[in-house]
Amino acid sequence: MKKFDMLTPIGLILGLAMILFGIINNSGLSGASSFLHFPSFLIVIGGTLGALLITFNLKEMKVMPTVIKAAFSRQENELPNLIQTFVRLSDRARREGLLALEAELEDVEDDFIKKGVLLAVDGVEPEVIHDIMNAEISAMEERHLKGRSILEKAGDYAPSWGMIGTLIGLVLMLKNLNDPTTLGPNMAIAILTTLYGTLLANLVFLPMASKLANKTEKEVFLKQIIIEGVIGVQSGQNPKILEEKLSAFLSNQDRERKDEAVAETLEENFQ
């Protein structure tokens, strides 16, 4: 189940707060307005967007909102529950046969688990199940990489457009040195575009891309465990043995929680 990831907005707010702290600490609250310049911001945003439209096609750009949304969501640690699901499936398969698992799948929300178990019920060879499910993992990684690459490219383009804005400002400033009234606005463009481009790249685009890469890595790890669980259920492994096998993937903290949950269950049963 996906939930809202508070760490992403907290990180953004913290980064902006540190910048605001630096500005106010050196120039006071009134000086903060000097760092707000819409034309400079527009150069960076518009230029970056234009470069992205040249790099990617319309179909790829349409997934941008979904990609950004994914950076603000998190997957709950489902590994302990996942292990118990396969223990339950294994137990029923040993008692009633693989065909009985179709009814058990009604309570399973994960489509990847359903696909693997249905392949096992259909009598597909374990090697073929491995190949099919690993191919789906590879396709998922490719989709995630494509979406993530938009943010990575935006992180590359934003500082460059900041430098372009700086060059524009310098050209305008040097061209109008005789008119002191133009020096301030032109200097603002020259300096602030670099600031905006660097800020967007290093606080928004690149950190989000790195977070999505980390999420993909965790999702692949979880799906590899699912494959092991499906093969274990199909081969008729003892539920306890399968549980021990899959528990090897648990962290020490998760194992402690799992042991505590089992102990509580046993204590309740004997009361």
Helices and strands as residue ranges (DSSP letters): E 2-4, H 7-31, G 32-35, H 38-55, H 58-61, H 64-70, E 73-75, H 79-96, G 98-100, H 101-104, G 105-107, H 111-121, H 126-175, G 180-182, H 183-199, I 200-205, H 206-234, H 239-247, H 252-270
